[in-house]
Amino acid sequence: MPGNDARLIANLKAQNLLYTVAERGAESTELKIIGSMKEALHPEFDSHAGILAAMARPENRHRLLNRDRKRLLHRPRQRRA
């Protein structure tokens, strides 16, 4: 879905950051509405400065970034050897 990131963020914002996950089993498919996302930012809408400001807020200790479809979780107090 490269190039559609802005549209994805716009769609998420339009539906109050809710999305659905389908768990397919042998017998049935269970749909779950996920509401754990609090904020979705994109430089096209929120500017790079706005994104950096959001990341710097103390309440945002854990940040999930998606860059080139690789997920990175930032944990400032943990260091890798």
mmCIF file of the N, C-alpha and C atoms, coordinates in Angstrom:
data_MODEL
# 
_entry.id   MODEL 
# 
loop_
_atom_site.group_PDB 
_atom_site.id 
_atom_site.type_symbol 
_atom_site.label_atom_id 
_atom_site.label_alt_id 
_atom_site.label_comp_id 
_atom_site.label_asym_id 
_atom_site.label_entity_id 
_atom_site.label_seq_id 
_atom_site.pdbx_PDB_ins_code 
_atom_site.Cartn_x 
_atom_site.Cartn_y 
_atom_site.Cartn_z 
_atom_site.occupancy 
_atom_site.B_iso_or_equiv 
_atom_site.pdbx_formal_charge 
_atom_site.auth_seq_id 
_atom_site.auth_comp_id 
_atom_site.auth_asym_id 
_atom_site.auth_atom_id 
_atom_site.pdbx_PDB_model_num 
ATOM 1   N N  . MET A 1 1  ? 0.810   -1.185  0.000  1.00 0.00 ? 1  MET A N  1 
ATOM 2   C CA . MET A 1 1  ? 0.000   0.000   0.000  1.00 0.00 ? 1  MET A CA 1 
ATOM 3   C C  . MET A 1 1  ? 0.862   1.261   0.000  1.00 0.00 ? 1  MET A C  1 
ATOM 4   N N  . PRO A 1 2  ? 2.056   1.220   -0.529 1.00 0.00 ? 2  PRO A N  1 
ATOM 5   C CA . PRO A 1 2  ? 2.876   2.434   -0.568 1.00 0.00 ? 2  PRO A CA 1 
ATOM 6   C C  . PRO A 1 2  ? 2.169   3.553   -1.308 1.00 0.00 ? 2  PRO A C  1 
ATOM 7   N N  . GLY A 1 3  ? 2.340   4.759   -0.800 1.00 0.00 ? 3  GLY A N  1 
ATOM 8   C CA . GLY A 1 3  ? 1.716   5.910   -1.432 1.00 0.00 ? 3  GLY A CA 1 
ATOM 9   C C  . GLY A 1 3  ? 0.309   6.192   -0.960 1.00 0.00 ? 3  GLY A C  1 
ATOM 10  N N  . ASN A 1 4  ? -0.287  5.261   -0.231 1.00 0.00 ? 4  ASN A N  1 
ATOM 11  C CA . ASN A 1 4  ? -1.654  5.442   0.254  1.00 0.00 ? 4  ASN A CA 1 
ATOM 12  C C  . ASN A 1 4  ? -1.703  5.785   1.732  1.00 0.00 ? 4  ASN A C  1 
ATOM 13  N N  . ASP A 1 5  ? -0.547  6.052   2.331  1.00 0.00 ? 5  ASP A N  1 
ATOM 14  C CA . ASP A 1 5  ? -0.492  6.314   3.767  1.00 0.00 ? 5  ASP A CA 1 
ATOM 15  C C  . ASP A 1 5  ? -1.382  7.481   4.174  1.00 0.00 ? 5  ASP A C  1 
ATOM 16  N N  . ALA A 1 6  ? -1.362  8.554   3.410  1.00 0.00 ? 6  ALA A N  1 
ATOM 17  C CA . ALA A 1 6  ? -2.177  9.724   3.746  1.00 0.00 ? 6  ALA A CA 1 
ATOM 18  C C  . ALA A 1 6  ? -3.655  9.371   3.703  1.00 0.00 ? 6  ALA A C  1 
ATOM 19  N N  . ARG A 1 7  ? -4.047  8.587   2.707  1.00 0.00 ? 7  ARG A N  1 
ATOM 20  C CA . ARG A 1 7  ? -5.456  8.186   2.611  1.00 0.00 ? 7  ARG A CA 1 
ATOM 21  C C  . ARG A 1 7  ? -5.842  7.287   3.784  1.00 0.00 ? 7  ARG A C  1 
ATOM 22  N N  . LEU A 1 8  ? -4.946  6.379   4.175  1.00 0.00 ? 8  LEU A N  1 
ATOM 23  C CA . LEU A 1 8  ? -5.210  5.504   5.321  1.00 0.00 ? 8  LEU A CA 1 
ATOM 24  C C  . LEU A 1 8  ? -5.420  6.322   6.591  1.00 0.00 ? 8  LEU A C  1 
ATOM 25  N N  . ILE A 1 9  ? -4.552  7.292   6.843  1.00 0.00 ? 9  ILE A N  1 
ATOM 26  C CA . ILE A 1 9  ? -4.680  8.140   8.032  1.00 0.00 ? 9  ILE A CA 1 
ATOM 27  C C  . ILE A 1 9  ? -5.974  8.940   7.972  1.00 0.00 ? 9  ILE A C  1 
ATOM 28  N N  . ALA A 1 10 ? -6.305  9.489   6.813  1.00 0.00 ? 10 ALA A N  1 
ATOM 29  C CA . ALA A 1 10 ? -7.555  10.250  6.661  1.00 0.00 ? 10 ALA A CA 1 
ATOM 30  C C  . ALA A 1 10 ? -8.759  9.361   6.940  1.00 0.00 ? 10 ALA A C  1 
ATOM 31  N N  . ASN A 1 11 ? -8.743  8.130   6.441  1.00 0.00 ? 11 ASN A N  1 
ATOM 32  C CA . ASN A 1 11 ? -9.848  7.204   6.691  1.00 0.00 ? 11 ASN A CA 1 
ATOM 33  C C  . ASN A 1 11 ? -9.950  6.838   8.166  1.00 0.00 ? 11 ASN A C  1 
ATOM 34  N N  . LEU A 1 12 ? -8.815  6.593   8.815  1.00 0.00 ? 12 LEU A N  1 
ATOM 35  C CA . LEU A 1 12 ? -8.830  6.281   10.247 1.00 0.00 ? 12 LEU A CA 1 
ATOM 36  C C  . LEU A 1 12 ? -9.404  7.437   11.057 1.00 0.00 ? 12 LEU A C  1 
ATOM 37  N N  . LYS A 1 13 ? -8.986  8.654   10.727 1.00 0.00 ? 13 LYS A N  1 
ATOM 38  C CA . LYS A 1 13 ? -9.501  9.820   11.451 1.00 0.00 ? 13 LYS A CA 1 
ATOM 39  C C  . LYS A 1 13 ? -11.000 9.981   11.237 1.00 0.00 ? 13 LYS A C  1 
ATOM 40  N N  . ALA A 1 14 ? -11.480 9.677   10.033 1.00 0.00 ? 14 ALA A N  1 
ATOM 41  C CA . ALA A 1 14 ? -12.911 9.800   9.722  1.00 0.00 ? 14 ALA A CA 1 
ATOM 42  C C  . ALA A 1 14 ? -13.753 8.804   10.512 1.00 0.00 ? 14 ALA A C  1 
ATOM 43  N N  . GLN A 1 15 ? -13.155 7.696   10.939 1.00 0.00 ? 15 GLN A N  1 
ATOM 44  C CA . GLN A 1 15 ? -13.902 6.698   11.710 1.00 0.00 ? 15 GLN A CA 1 
ATOM 45  C C  . GLN A 1 15 ? -13.429 6.643   13.160 1.00 0.00 ? 15 GLN A C  1 
ATOM 46  N N  . ASN A 1 16 ? -13.010 7.789   13.675 1.00 0.00 ? 16 ASN A N  1 
ATOM 47  C CA . ASN A 1 16 ? -12.614 7.923   15.083 1.00 0.00 ? 16 ASN A CA 1 
ATOM 48  C C  . ASN A 1 16 ? -11.513 6.946   15.486 1.00 0.00 ? 16 ASN A C  1 
ATOM 49  N N  . LEU A 1 17 ? -10.612 6.654   14.566 1.00 0.00 ? 17 LEU A N  1 
ATOM 50  C CA . LEU A 1 17 ? -9.456  5.776   14.787 1.00 0.00 ? 17 LEU A CA 1 
ATOM 51  C C  . LEU A 1 17 ? -9.843  4.340   15.127 1.00 0.00 ? 17 LEU A C  1 
ATOM 52  N N  . LEU A 1 18 ? -11.048 3.949   14.773 1.00 0.00 ? 18 LEU A N  1 
ATOM 53  C CA . LEU A 1 18 ? -11.491 2.572   14.969 1.00 0.00 ? 18 LEU A CA 1 
ATOM 54  C C  . LEU A 1 18 ? -11.226 1.780   13.695 1.00 0.00 ? 18 LEU A C  1 
ATOM 55  N N  . TYR A 1 19 ? -10.883 0.505   13.862 1.00 0.00 ? 19 TYR A N  1 
ATOM 56  C CA . TYR A 1 19 ? -10.738 -0.367  12.704 1.00 0.00 ? 19 TYR A CA 1 
ATOM 57  C C  . TYR A 1 19 ? -11.165 -1.773  13.101 1.00 0.00 ? 19 TYR A C  1 
ATOM 58  N N  . THR A 1 20 ? -11.369 -2.635  12.122 1.00 0.00 ? 20 THR A N  1 
ATOM 59  C CA . THR A 1 20 ? -11.863 -3.980  12.362 1.00 0.00 ? 20 THR A CA 1 
ATOM 60  C C  . THR A 1 20 ? -10.795 -5.002  12.003 1.00 0.00 ? 20 THR A C  1 
ATOM 61  N N  . VAL A 1 21 ? -10.680 -6.013  12.851 1.00 0.00 ? 21 VAL A N  1 
ATOM 62  C CA . VAL A 1 21 ? -9.798  -7.148  12.587 1.00 0.00 ? 21 VAL A CA 1 
ATOM 63  C C  . VAL A 1 21 ? -10.686 -8.372  12.416 1.00 0.00 ? 21 VAL A C  1 
ATOM 64  N N  . ALA A 1 22 ? -10.442 -9.138  11.373 1.00 0.00 ? 22 ALA A N  1 
ATOM 65  C CA . ALA A 1 22 ? -11.183 -10.375 11.135 1.00 0.00 ? 22 ALA A CA 1 
ATOM 66  C C  . ALA A 1 22 ? -10.288 -11.552 11.500 1.00 0.00 ? 22 ALA A C  1 
ATOM 67  N N  . GLU A 1 23 ? -10.755 -12.363 12.454 1.00 0.00 ? 23 GLU A N  1 
ATOM 68  C CA . GLU A 1 23 ? -10.032 -13.583 12.836 1.00 0.00 ? 23 GLU A CA 1 
ATOM 69  C C  . GLU A 1 23 ? -10.738 -14.758 12.176 1.00 0.00 ? 23 GLU A C  1 
ATOM 70  N N  . ARG A 1 24 ? -10.061 -15.347 11.205 1.00 0.00 ? 24 ARG A N  1 
ATOM 71  C CA . ARG A 1 24 ? -10.668 -16.444 10.469 1.00 0.00 ? 24 ARG A CA 1 
ATOM 72  C C  . ARG A 1 24 ? -10.272 -17.773 11.086 1.00 0.00 ? 24 ARG A C  1 
ATOM 73  N N  . GLY A 1 25 ? -11.271 -18.565 11.392 1.00 0.00 ? 25 GLY A N  1 
ATOM 74  C CA . GLY A 1 25 ? -11.047 -19.896 11.921 1.00 0.00 ? 25 GLY A CA 1 
ATOM 75  C C  . GLY A 1 25 ? -11.604 -20.933 10.965 1.00 0.00 ? 25 GLY A C  1 
ATOM 76  N N  . ALA A 1 26 ? -11.440 -22.198 11.309 1.00 0.00 ? 26 ALA A N  1 
ATOM 77  C CA . ALA A 1 26 ? -11.936 -23.280 10.458 1.00 0.00 ? 26 ALA A CA 1 
ATOM 78  C C  . ALA A 1 26 ? -13.455 -23.261 10.370 1.00 0.00 ? 26 ALA A C  1 
ATOM 79  N N  . GLU A 1 27 ? -14.095 -22.868 11.451 1.00 0.00 ? 27 GLU A N  1 
ATOM 80  C CA . GLU A 1 27 ? -15.556 -22.905 11.512 1.00 0.00 ? 27 GLU A CA 1 
ATOM 81  C C  . GLU A 1 27 ? -16.218 -21.561 11.221 1.00 0.00 ? 27 GLU A C  1 
ATOM 82  N N  . SER A 1 28 ? -15.556 -20.483 11.600 1.00 0.00 ? 28 SER A N  1 
ATOM 83  C CA . SER A 1 28 ? -16.212 -19.177 11.470 1.00 0.00 ? 28 SER A CA 1 
ATOM 84  C C  . SER A 1 28 ? -15.172 -18.061 11.423 1.00 0.00 ? 28 SER A C  1 
ATOM 85  N N  . THR A 1 29 ? -15.664 -16.881 11.147 1.00 0.00 ? 29 THR A N  1 
ATOM 86  C CA . THR A 1 29 ? -14.840 -15.678 11.172 1.00 0.00 ? 29 THR A CA 1 
ATOM 87  C C  . THR A 1 29 ? -15.390 -14.755 12.245 1.00 0.00 ? 29 THR A C  1 
ATOM 88  N N  . GLU A 1 30 ? -14.518 -14.297 13.123 1.00 0.00 ? 30 GLU A N  1 
ATOM 89  C CA . GLU A 1 30 ? -14.925 -13.389 14.191 1.00 0.00 ? 30 GLU A CA 1 
ATOM 90  C C  . GLU A 1 30 ? -14.395 -11.994 13.880 1.00 0.00 ? 30 GLU A C  1 
ATOM 91  N N  . LEU A 1 31 ? -15.286 -11.017 13.926 1.00 0.00 ? 31 LEU A N  1 
ATOM 92  C CA . LEU A 1 31 ? -14.900 -9.629  13.679 1.00 0.00 ? 31 LEU A CA 1 
ATOM 93  C C  . LEU A 1 31 ? -14.756 -8.902  15.004 1.00 0.00 ? 31 LEU A C  1 
ATOM 94  N N  . LYS A 1 32 ? -13.661 -8.170  15.143 1.00 0.00 ? 32 LYS A N  1 
ATOM 95  C CA . LYS A 1 32 ? -13.428 -7.397  16.364 1.00 0.00 ? 32 LYS A CA 1 
ATOM 96  C C  . LYS A 1 32 ? -13.161 -5.949  15.984 1.00 0.00 ? 32 LYS A C  1 
ATOM 97  N N  . ILE A 1 33 ? -13.847 -5.038  16.641 1.00 0.00 ? 33 ILE A N  1 
ATOM 98  C CA . ILE A 1 33 ? -13.594 -3.618  16.440 1.00 0.00 ? 33 ILE A CA 1 
ATOM 99  C C  . ILE A 1 33 ? -12.508 -3.203  17.417 1.00 0.00 ? 33 ILE A C  1 
ATOM 100 N N  . ILE A 1 34 ? -11.445 -2.623  16.896 1.00 0.00 ? 34 ILE A N  1 
ATOM 101 C CA . ILE A 1 34 ? -10.290 -2.236  17.696 1.00 0.00 ? 34 ILE A CA 1 
ATOM 102 C C  . ILE A 1 34 ? -10.327 -0.731  17.921 1.00 0.00 ? 34 ILE A C  1 
ATOM 103 N N  . GLY A 1 35 ? -10.229 -0.337  19.179 1.00 0.00 ? 35 GLY A N  1 
ATOM 104 C CA . GLY A 1 35 ? -10.278 1.078   19.526 1.00 0.00 ? 35 GLY A CA 1 
ATOM 105 C C  . GLY A 1 35 ? -9.114  1.516   20.391 1.00 0.00 ? 35 GLY A C  1 
ATOM 106 N N  . SER A 1 36 ? -7.959  0.903   20.218 1.00 0.00 ? 36 SER A N  1 
ATOM 107 C CA . SER A 1 36 ? -6.813  1.223   21.072 1.00 0.00 ? 36 SER A CA 1 
ATOM 108 C C  . SER A 1 36 ? -5.971  2.383   20.555 1.00 0.00 ? 36 SER A C  1 
ATOM 109 N N  . MET A 1 37 ? -6.184  2.786   19.323 1.00 0.00 ? 37 MET A N  1 
ATOM 110 C CA . MET A 1 37 ? -5.396  3.873   18.751 1.00 0.00 ? 37 MET A CA 1 
ATOM 111 C C  . MET A 1 37 ? -5.917  5.213   19.264 1.00 0.00 ? 37 MET A C  1 
ATOM 112 N N  . LYS A 1 38 ? -5.017  6.054   19.722 1.00 0.00 ? 38 LYS A N  1 
ATOM 113 C CA . LYS A 1 38 ? -5.414  7.360   20.252 1.00 0.00 ? 38 LYS A CA 1 
ATOM 114 C C  . LYS A 1 38 ? -5.139  8.492   19.279 1.00 0.00 ? 38 LYS A C  1 
ATOM 115 N N  . GLU A 1 39 ? -4.174  8.290   18.396 1.00 0.00 ? 39 GLU A N  1 
ATOM 116 C CA . GLU A 1 39 ? -3.791  9.360   17.493 1.00 0.00 ? 39 GLU A CA 1 
ATOM 117 C C  . GLU A 1 39 ? -3.099  8.754   16.277 1.00 0.00 ? 39 GLU A C  1 
ATOM 118 N N  . ALA A 1 40 ? -3.380  9.306   15.117 1.00 0.00 ? 40 ALA A N  1 
ATOM 119 C CA . ALA A 1 40 ? -2.709  8.894   13.883 1.00 0.00 ? 40 ALA A CA 1 
ATOM 120 C C  . ALA A 1 40 ? -2.258  10.161  13.180 1.00 0.00 ? 40 ALA A C  1 
ATOM 121 N N  . LEU A 1 41 ? -0.966  10.255  12.939 1.00 0.00 ? 41 LEU A N  1 
ATOM 122 C CA . LEU A 1 41 ? -0.405  11.479  12.367 1.00 0.00 ? 41 LEU A CA 1 
ATOM 123 C C  . LEU A 1 41 ? 0.240   11.194  11.021 1.00 0.00 ? 41 LEU A C  1 
ATOM 124 N N  . HIS A 1 42 ? 0.216   12.191  10.171 1.00 0.00 ? 42 HIS A N  1 
ATOM 125 C CA . HIS A 1 42 ? 0.858   12.103  8.860  1.00 0.00 ? 42 HIS A CA 1 
ATOM 126 C C  . HIS A 1 42 ? 1.391   13.482  8.519  1.00 0.00 ? 42 HIS A C  1 
ATOM 127 N N  . PRO A 1 43 ? 2.603   13.568  8.003  1.00 0.00 ? 43 PRO A N  1 
ATOM 128 C CA . PRO A 1 43 ? 3.190   14.892  7.734  1.00 0.00 ? 43 PRO A CA 1 
ATOM 129 C C  . PRO A 1 43 ? 2.371   15.741  6.768  1.00 0.00 ? 43 PRO A C  1 
ATOM 130 N N  . GLU A 1 44 ? 1.611   15.108  5.900  1.00 0.00 ? 44 GLU A N  1 
ATOM 131 C CA . GLU A 1 44 ? 0.775   15.867  4.964  1.00 0.00 ? 44 GLU A CA 1 
ATOM 132 C C  . GLU A 1 44 ? -0.307  16.666  5.690  1.00 0.00 ? 44 GLU A C  1 
ATOM 133 N N  . PHE A 1 45 ? -0.816  16.131  6.795  1.00 0.00 ? 45 PHE A N  1 
ATOM 134 C CA . PHE A 1 45 ? -1.881  16.795  7.551  1.00 0.00 ? 45 PHE A CA 1 
ATOM 135 C C  . PHE A 1 45 ? -1.354  17.512  8.785  1.00 0.00 ? 45 PHE A C  1 
ATOM 136 N N  . ASP A 1 46 ? -0.344  16.931  9.419  1.00 0.00 ? 46 ASP A N  1 
ATOM 137 C CA . ASP A 1 46 ? 0.077   17.369  10.749 1.00 0.00 ? 46 ASP A CA 1 
ATOM 138 C C  . ASP A 1 46 ? 1.445   18.040  10.783 1.00 0.00 ? 46 ASP A C  1 
ATOM 139 N N  . SER A 1 47 ? 2.149   18.098  9.708  1.00 0.00 ? 47 SER A N  1 
ATOM 140 C CA . SER A 1 47 ? 3.492   18.668  9.558  1.00 0.00 ? 47 SER A CA 1 
ATOM 141 C C  . SER A 1 47 ? 4.518   17.842  10.341 1.00 0.00 ? 47 SER A C  1 
ATOM 142 N N  . HIS A 1 48 ? 5.746   17.919  9.886  1.00 0.00 ? 48 HIS A N  1 
ATOM 143 C CA . HIS A 1 48 ? 6.823   17.204  10.584 1.00 0.00 ? 48 HIS A CA 1 
ATOM 144 C C  . HIS A 1 48 ? 6.996   17.751  11.999 1.00 0.00 ? 48 HIS A C  1 
ATOM 145 N N  . ALA A 1 49 ? 6.892   19.054  12.140 1.00 0.00 ? 49 ALA A N  1 
ATOM 146 C CA . ALA A 1 49 ? 7.031   19.665  13.474 1.00 0.00 ? 49 ALA A CA 1 
ATOM 147 C C  . ALA A 1 49 ? 5.921   19.193  14.400 1.00 0.00 ? 49 ALA A C  1 
ATOM 148 N N  . GLY A 1 50 ? 4.713   19.061  13.883 1.00 0.00 ? 50 GLY A N  1 
ATOM 149 C CA . GLY A 1 50 ? 3.598   18.575  14.691 1.00 0.00 ? 50 GLY A CA 1 
ATOM 150 C C  . GLY A 1 50 ? 3.803   17.148  15.153 1.00 0.00 ? 50 GLY A C  1 
ATOM 151 N N  . ILE A 1 51 ? 4.364   16.332  14.287 1.00 0.00 ? 51 ILE A N  1 
ATOM 152 C CA . ILE A 1 51 ? 4.639   14.938  14.646 1.00 0.00 ? 51 ILE A CA 1 
ATOM 153 C C  . ILE A 1 51 ? 5.733   14.868  15.702 1.00 0.00 ? 51 ILE A C  1 
ATOM 154 N N  . LEU A 1 52 ? 6.794   15.638  15.529 1.00 0.00 ? 52 LEU A N  1 
ATOM 155 C CA . LEU A 1 52 ? 7.863   15.657  16.533 1.00 0.00 ? 52 LEU A CA 1 
ATOM 156 C C  . LEU A 1 52 ? 7.360   16.172  17.871 1.00 0.00 ? 52 LEU A C  1 
ATOM 157 N N  . ALA A 1 53 ? 6.500   17.179  17.847 1.00 0.00 ? 53 ALA A N  1 
ATOM 158 C CA . ALA A 1 53 ? 5.930   17.709  19.094 1.00 0.00 ? 53 ALA A CA 1 
ATOM 159 C C  . ALA A 1 53 ? 5.084   16.646  19.785 1.00 0.00 ? 53 ALA A C  1 
ATOM 160 N N  . ALA A 1 54 ? 4.308   15.894  19.021 1.00 0.00 ? 54 ALA A N  1 
ATOM 161 C CA . ALA A 1 54 ? 3.485   14.830  19.605 1.00 0.00 ? 54 ALA A CA 1 
ATOM 162 C C  . ALA A 1 54 ? 4.365   13.737  20.208 1.00 0.00 ? 54 ALA A C  1 
ATOM 163 N N  . MET A 1 55 ? 5.460   13.405  19.541 1.00 0.00 ? 55 MET A N  1 
ATOM 164 C CA . MET A 1 55 ? 6.359   12.372  20.060 1.00 0.00 ? 55 MET A CA 1 
ATOM 165 C C  . MET A 1 55 ? 7.079   12.821  21.322 1.00 0.00 ? 55 MET A C  1 
ATOM 166 N N  . ALA A 1 56 ? 7.260   14.101  21.484 1.00 0.00 ? 56 ALA A N  1 
ATOM 167 C CA . ALA A 1 56 ? 7.984   14.624  22.648 1.00 0.00 ? 56 ALA A CA 1 
ATOM 168 C C  . ALA A 1 56 ? 7.110   14.754  23.887 1.00 0.00 ? 56 ALA A C  1 
ATOM 169 N N  . ARG A 1 57 ? 5.802   14.592  23.743 1.00 0.00 ? 57 ARG A N  1 
ATOM 170 C CA . ARG A 1 57 ? 4.924   14.703  24.916 1.00 0.00 ? 57 ARG A CA 1 
ATOM 171 C C  . ARG A 1 57 ? 5.237   13.587  25.912 1.00 0.00 ? 57 ARG A C  1 
ATOM 172 N N  . PRO A 1 58 ? 5.311   13.906  27.213 1.00 0.00 ? 58 PRO A N  1 
ATOM 173 C CA . PRO A 1 58 ? 5.661   12.898  28.226 1.00 0.00 ? 58 PRO A CA 1 
ATOM 174 C C  . PRO A 1 58 ? 4.701   11.711  28.246 1.00 0.00 ? 58 PRO A C  1 
ATOM 175 N N  . GLU A 1 59 ? 3.437   11.931  27.969 1.00 0.00 ? 59 GLU A N  1 
ATOM 176 C CA . GLU A 1 59 ? 2.473   10.826  28.018 1.00 0.00 ? 59 GLU A CA 1 
ATOM 177 C C  . GLU A 1 59 ? 2.667   9.849   26.857 1.00 0.00 ? 59 GLU A C  1 
ATOM 178 N N  . ASN A 1 60 ? 3.461   10.232  25.884 1.00 0.00 ? 60 ASN A N  1 
ATOM 179 C CA . ASN A 1 60 ? 3.713   9.366   24.735 1.00 0.00 ? 60 ASN A CA 1 
ATOM 180 C C  . ASN A 1 60 ? 5.048   8.647   24.883 1.00 0.00 ? 60 ASN A C  1 
ATOM 181 N N  . ARG A 1 61 ? 5.204   7.931   25.965 1.00 0.00 ? 61 ARG A N  1 
ATOM 182 C CA . ARG A 1 61 ? 6.449   7.194   26.200 1.00 0.00 ? 61 ARG A CA 1 
ATOM 183 C C  . ARG A 1 61 ? 6.677   6.128   25.140 1.00 0.00 ? 61 ARG A C  1 
ATOM 184 N N  . HIS A 1 62 ? 5.612   5.464   24.737 1.00 0.00 ? 62 HIS A N  1 
ATOM 185 C CA . HIS A 1 62 ? 5.714   4.392   23.748 1.00 0.00 ? 62 HIS A CA 1 
ATOM 186 C C  . HIS A 1 62 ? 5.149   4.901   22.432 1.00 0.00 ? 62 HIS A C  1 
ATOM 187 N N  . ARG A 1 63 ? 5.940   4.764   21.402 1.00 0.00 ? 63 ARG A N  1 
ATOM 188 C CA . ARG A 1 63 ? 5.530   5.253   20.092 1.00 0.00 ? 63 ARG A CA 1 
ATOM 189 C C  . ARG A 1 63 ? 5.675   4.131   19.087 1.00 0.00 ? 63 ARG A C  1 
ATOM 190 N N  . LEU A 1 64 ? 4.670   3.949   18.280 1.00 0.00 ? 64 LEU A N  1 
ATOM 191 C CA . LEU A 1 64 ? 4.741   2.964   17.212 1.00 0.00 ? 64 LEU A CA 1 
ATOM 192 C C  . LEU A 1 64 ? 4.819   3.717   15.899 1.00 0.00 ? 64 LEU A C  1 
ATOM 193 N N  . LEU A 1 65 ? 5.923   3.542   15.212 1.00 0.00 ? 65 LEU A N  1 
ATOM 194 C CA . LEU A 1 65 ? 6.145   4.222   13.944 1.00 0.00 ? 65 LEU A CA 1 
ATOM 195 C C  . LEU A 1 65 ? 6.108   3.196   12.827 1.00 0.00 ? 65 LEU A C  1 
ATOM 196 N N  . ASN A 1 66 ? 5.604   3.597   11.696 1.00 0.00 ? 66 ASN A N  1 
ATOM 197 C CA . ASN A 1 66 ? 5.612   2.718   10.542 1.00 0.00 ? 66 ASN A CA 1 
ATOM 198 C C  . ASN A 1 66 ? 6.381   3.415   9.430  1.00 0.00 ? 66 ASN A C  1 
ATOM 199 N N  . ARG A 1 67 ? 7.535   2.896   9.141  1.00 0.00 ? 67 ARG A N  1 
ATOM 200 C CA . ARG A 1 67 ? 8.356   3.451   8.064  1.00 0.00 ? 67 ARG A CA 1 
ATOM 201 C C  . ARG A 1 67 ? 8.727   2.309   7.132  1.00 0.00 ? 67 ARG A C  1 
ATOM 202 N N  . ASP A 1 68 ? 8.339   2.426   5.908  1.00 0.00 ? 68 ASP A N  1 
ATOM 203 C CA . ASP A 1 68 ? 8.599   1.376   4.920  1.00 0.00 ? 68 ASP A CA 1 
ATOM 204 C C  . ASP A 1 68 ? 8.089   0.025   5.404  1.00 0.00 ? 68 ASP A C  1 
ATOM 205 N N  . ARG A 1 69 ? 6.956   0.044   6.057  1.00 0.00 ? 69 ARG A N  1 
ATOM 206 C CA . ARG A 1 69 ? 6.276   -1.162  6.544  1.00 0.00 ? 69 ARG A CA 1 
ATOM 207 C C  . ARG A 1 69 ? 7.063   -1.939  7.595  1.00 0.00 ? 69 ARG A C  1 
ATOM 208 N N  . LYS A 1 70 ? 8.056   -1.322  8.179  1.00 0.00 ? 70 LYS A N  1 
ATOM 209 C CA . LYS A 1 70 ? 8.790   -1.943  9.283  1.00 0.00 ? 70 LYS A CA 1 
ATOM 210 C C  . LYS A 1 70 ? 8.338   -1.248  10.553 1.00 0.00 ? 70 LYS A C  1 
ATOM 211 N N  . ARG A 1 71 ? 7.941   -2.003  11.539 1.00 0.00 ? 71 ARG A N  1 
ATOM 212 C CA . ARG A 1 71 ? 7.430   -1.416  12.772 1.00 0.00 ? 71 ARG A CA 1 
ATOM 213 C C  . ARG A 1 71 ? 8.577   -1.218  13.758 1.00 0.00 ? 71 ARG A C  1 
ATOM 214 N N  . LEU A 1 72 ? 8.603   -0.035  14.341 1.00 0.00 ? 72 LEU A N  1 
ATOM 215 C CA . LEU A 1 72 ? 9.623   0.306   15.326 1.00 0.00 ? 72 LEU A CA 1 
ATOM 216 C C  . LEU A 1 72 ? 8.925   0.782   16.590 1.00 0.00 ? 72 LEU A C  1 
ATOM 217 N N  . LEU A 1 73 ? 9.271   0.226   17.707 1.00 0.00 ? 73 LEU A N  1 
ATOM 218 C CA . LEU A 1 73 ? 8.721   0.670   18.980 1.00 0.00 ? 73 LEU A CA 1 
ATOM 219 C C  . LEU A 1 73 ? 9.833   1.357   19.742 1.00 0.00 ? 73 LEU A C  1 
ATOM 220 N N  . HIS A 1 74 ? 9.628   2.606   20.060 1.00 0.00 ? 74 HIS A N  1 
ATOM 221 C CA . HIS A 1 74 ? 10.651  3.398   20.744 1.00 0.00 ? 74 HIS A CA 1 
ATOM 222 C C  . HIS A 1 74 ? 10.451  3.282   22.244 1.00 0.00 ? 74 HIS A C  1 
ATOM 223 N N  . ARG A 1 75 ? 11.443  2.773   22.927 1.00 0.00 ? 75 ARG A N  1 
ATOM 224 C CA . ARG A 1 75 ? 11.422  2.681   24.387 1.00 0.00 ? 75 ARG A CA 1 
ATOM 225 C C  . ARG A 1 75 ? 12.657  3.400   24.891 1.00 0.00 ? 75 ARG A C  1 
ATOM 226 N N  . PRO A 1 76 ? 12.526  4.662   25.289 1.00 0.00 ? 76 PRO A N  1 
ATOM 227 C CA . PRO A 1 76 ? 13.693  5.475   25.617 1.00 0.00 ? 76 PRO A CA 1 
ATOM 228 C C  . PRO A 1 76 ? 14.563  4.940   26.739 1.00 0.00 ? 76 PRO A C  1 
ATOM 229 N N  . ARG A 1 77 ? 14.034  4.176   27.645 1.00 0.00 ? 77 ARG A N  1 
ATOM 230 C CA . ARG A 1 77 ? 14.824  3.736   28.802 1.00 0.00 ? 77 ARG A CA 1 
ATOM 231 C C  . ARG A 1 77 ? 15.504  2.395   28.581 1.00 0.00 ? 77 ARG A C  1 
ATOM 232 N N  . GLN A 1 78 ? 15.271  1.768   27.463 1.00 0.00 ? 78 GLN A N  1 
ATOM 233 C CA . GLN A 1 78 ? 15.909  0.491   27.187 1.00 0.00 ? 78 GLN A CA 1 
ATOM 234 C C  . GLN A 1 78 ? 16.956  0.693   26.107 1.00 0.00 ? 78 GLN A C  1 
ATOM 235 N N  . ARG A 1 79 ? 18.099  0.089   26.318 1.00 0.00 ? 79 ARG A N  1 
ATOM 236 C CA . ARG A 1 79 ? 19.167  0.180   25.324 1.00 0.00 ? 79 ARG A CA 1 
ATOM 237 C C  . ARG A 1 79 ? 19.549  -1.214  24.874 1.00 0.00 ? 79 ARG A C  1 
ATOM 238 N N  . ARG A 1 80 ? 19.813  -1.317  23.625 1.00 0.00 ? 80 ARG A N  1 
ATOM 239 C CA . ARG A 1 80 ? 20.260  -2.600  23.084 1.00 0.00 ? 80 ARG A CA 1 
ATOM 240 C C  . ARG A 1 80 ? 21.777  -2.660  23.087 1.00 0.00 ? 80 ARG A C  1 
ATOM 241 N N  . ALA A 1 81 ? 22.291  -3.839  23.329 1.00 0.00 ? 81 ALA A N  1 
ATOM 242 C CA . ALA A 1 81 ? 23.750  -4.018  23.350 1.00 0.00 ? 81 ALA A CA 1 
ATOM 243 C C  . ALA A 1 81 ? 24.294  -4.145  21.950 1.00 0.00 ? 81 ALA A C  1 
# 
